[in-house]
Amino acid sequence: MNKPKNQTLDPQDWESMRELGHQMIDDLIDYWKGIREEKIWRPIPEEIKQRLDDSIPETGMDPEAVYEEFKKTIFPYNKGNVHPRFFAWIQGTGTPMGTFADLLASGMNPNTTIGEHSAMYVDRQVVNWCKELMGFPSSASGILVSGGSMANITALTVARNAFGEGKIREKGLLENGQQLILYCSTETHACIQKAAEILGIGSQHVRKIPVNDAYEMRADLLQKQIEQDLELGLCPFAIVGTAGTVNTGAIDPLDDLFKISRQYNLWFHVDGAYGALAKLDPVYSDRLKAIEEADSLAFDLHKWMYVPYEVGCTLIRDAKKHRDAFANTPNYLLQESRGLSGGLDSINHYGFELSRGFKALKIWMSLKEHGREKYAQMIAQNNRQAEYLTQLVLENPQLELMAPTSMSITCFRMSPPNFSEEQIRDLNQEILVRLQEEGIASPSSTILNGKYTIRIANVNQRSQFEDMDLLVREVIRIGKEIIG
Ligand SMILES: *Cc1c(COP(=O)(O)O)cnc(C)c1O
């Protein structure tokens, strides 16, 4: 048979691809360097949206032309969380080194789940560093996943499977007619309920315990609810405490929750997706100390470690329970004692995902570049910025602080005298949108006790104290313009 012509996706001209790669890096550096002077957000023109709705290209074009199209249609309409005044939701900034690490990881392209190769050891080292950061024992286990939601469901899967005789994997949930009950607060992130739904527990069996004025779970009501459920013959199995709620940064009384979990023999999970890393700020380290006692912890590195999306981490105190929840070994994944199929325990034994990228590298390179101390300073800086902003709000009679400021979340709004609740909502909604549309800053909003509020969540390694001054100034300027 005549051999067909060989084909490949590699470039025909390596030198022009090299040049193009250099150009991309140059453009990124210029982008980061000048980001403070840029508008934080711009609306996407209709024609661009249409181009981003074209059907699949049948034939290719030059790499240079592809990049030109990226620069025209995609690059200018970024979300903005790289900007120093991005405060919406809870979203990290990323760093140059983190970005380049992702480039290198993608260039090496190891599927980091099994085998004897360097990425497996970097992944293990980074998980060990995560344990050190969080005060977990070295005997604990952990896994890097795509983010906080995945980290939470991974931990809750272990909690569920460890329940009772630990036979849930084999027999399913209802073998003994037991109804598992999960406890969290009304302020708990929505991913916990979603996880409970996926895990077969059912949203109806997620008890959302009320919070106090500071939006922290009421431990007394938690205990009452557990007692009630036991009386009904239900099976409480886990408590989820939040270290930094998504609305206001509140910290549940973790010490009390831990004690209650021991009293009733329940799994104690901490959702620290946002706030666990505030352990590095001495102002918060005491209140977050109980994280070290948790059976499991979920936290994000793409939030307060500022690494590029995506990466979160699950830590499990009892490594055996962790492995027992996920490990299985089909014939096509046998491990050998030597060669490429040797090496460390497969990471797939600790989570649901099989194929995994080399997401550990961006954390490894970032921590090598800056060291733990620098991250402690950066996290503390965000917290001090929130305190500074709070002070500005309290000093200004036109503004109203809407929740106690905890960690780096500040909730406030403009509230002119004699305005109804509805008028205040309309005003602040308009202020928020104009801040974004004028490209000044990107807060987001939430509703606290039925009241609409602007919400500043700061996990931004580029923001400065002066940005808080500017934010307050602009809120008031825009507010006055609207009122007329
Ligand atoms: C962000 C967040 C989550 C979800 O994490 P993702 O990384 O967005 O999946 C869960 N819980 C809390 C408290 C969060 O702040």
PDBQT file of the ligand as one rigid body, heavy atoms in Angstrom, charges set to zero:
ROOT
HETATM    1  C1  LIG A 501     -16.744  30.601  45.875  1.00  0.00    +0.000 C 
HETATM    2  C2  LIG A 501     -17.339  29.767  46.919  1.00  0.00    +0.000 A 
HETATM    3  C3  LIG A 501     -17.766  28.477  46.661  1.00  0.00    +0.000 A 
HETATM    4  C4  LIG A 501     -17.732  27.887  45.270  1.00  0.00    +0.000 C 
HETATM    5  O1  LIG A 501     -16.410  27.793  44.809  1.00  0.00    +0.000 OA
HETATM    6  P1  LIG A 501     -16.105  27.753  43.238  1.00  0.00    +0.000 P 
HETATM    7  O2  LIG A 501     -14.622  27.812  43.175  1.00  0.00    +0.000 OA
HETATM    8  O3  LIG A 501     -16.755  28.987  42.652  1.00  0.00    +0.000 OA
HETATM    9  O4  LIG A 501     -16.675  26.505  42.698  1.00  0.00    +0.000 OA
HETATM   10  C5  LIG A 501     -18.267  27.728  47.700  1.00  0.00    +0.000 A 
HETATM   11  N1  LIG A 501     -18.343  28.231  48.948  1.00  0.00    +0.000 NA
HETATM   12  C6  LIG A 501     -17.949  29.485  49.235  1.00  0.00    +0.000 A 
HETATM   13  C7  LIG A 501     -18.055  29.974  50.644  1.00  0.00    +0.000 C 
HETATM   14  C8  LIG A 501     -17.433  30.308  48.237  1.00  0.00    +0.000 A 
HETATM   15  O5  LIG A 501     -17.039  31.544  48.531  1.00  0.00    +0.000 OA
ENDROOT
TORSDOF 0
